[in-house]
């Protein structure tokens, strides 16, 4: 939960804030390295993200999202960015 009291829901349409989820409205696919910033990234920052691993959003970072996983979600171990050091 953010300072503003919001709820971040990934992969599911919600009918009310944080609830009334339907399996028929869920995302089926893969997500990796989702981060959220409170500013627009510059072109050079986006280029750095495309060429490297480990940058974390200053509002929500991938490890924080993984810690809050709920529901029928299959988490797969991957070698994608394995061994990268996270920094902001």
C-alpha positions in Angstrom: 0.0 0.0 0.0 1.3 3.4 -0.9 1.4 6.6 1.2 -1.7 7.8 -0.6 -3.7 4.7 0.5 -4.0 3.2 -2.9 -4.0 -0.5 -3.8 -2.0 -1.9 -6.7 -3.7 -4.8 -8.5 -1.8 -6.5 -11.3 -3.4 -9.1 -13.6 -7.0 -8.8 -12.5 -9.9 -6.5 -13.2 -11.6 -5.4 -10.0 -15.2 -4.3 -9.6 -14.6 -2.5 -6.3 -11.3 -1.2 -4.8 -9.2 -4.3 -3.9 -12.0 -6.8 -4.5 -14.8 -8.6 -6.3 -12.4 -10.4 -8.6 -13.6 -12.8 -11.3 -11.5 -15.6 -12.7 -12.9 -14.9 -16.2 -11.4 -11.3 -16.0 -7.9 -12.4 -15.0 -4.6 -12.0 -16.9 -3.1 -15.2 -18.2 0.5 -14.8 -19.1 3.9 -13.9 -17.6 5.1 -10.8 -15.8 8.6 -10.1 -14.7 10.4 -7.1 -13.3 7.4 -4.8 -12.9 8.4 -1.6 -11.3 6.5 1.7 -10.7 8.1 5.2 -10.5 6.4 8.4 -9.4 7.9 10.3 -12.3 8.3 9.9 -16.1 11.6 8.1 -16.9 13.9 9.9 -19.3 15.0 8.4 -22.6 18.4 7.6 -21.2 16.9 5.9 -18.1 14.7 3.7 -20.3 17.7 2.8 -22.4 19.6 1.8 -19.3 16.6 -0.3 -18.1 16.6 -2.1 -21.5 20.3 -2.9 -21.3 20.6 -4.0 -17.7 18.8 -5.6 -14.8 18.3 -4.5 -11.2 16.8 -1.1 -11.3 13.9 -0.7 -8.8 10.9 1.6 -9.0 10.7 4.2 -6.2 7.0 3.6 -5.6 6.8 -0.1 -6.1 9.6 -2.5 -6.8 9.5 -6.0 -8.2 10.6 -7.7 -4.9 7.8 -5.9 -3.1 5.3 -7.1 -5.6 6.5 -10.7 -5.3 6.0 -10.5 -1.5 2.4 -9.5 -1.9 1.3 -12.2 -4.4 -2.2 -13.5 -3.7 -4.5 -16.0 -5.4 -3.7 -18.8 -7.8 -0.4 -17.5 -9.1 2.4 -19.8 -10.2 5.8 -18.4 -9.5 8.5 -19.7 -11.7 12.2 -19.5 -11.0 14.0 -18.0 -14.0 17.6 -17.3 -15.0 16.4 -13.9 -16.4 18.6 -11.3 -14.6 19.9 -14.0 -12.3 22.6 -12.7 -10.0 21.9 -9.0 -10.7 22.3 -6.6 -7.9 19.3 -4.4 -7.2 19.9 -0.7 -6.9 17.9 2.5 -7.3 
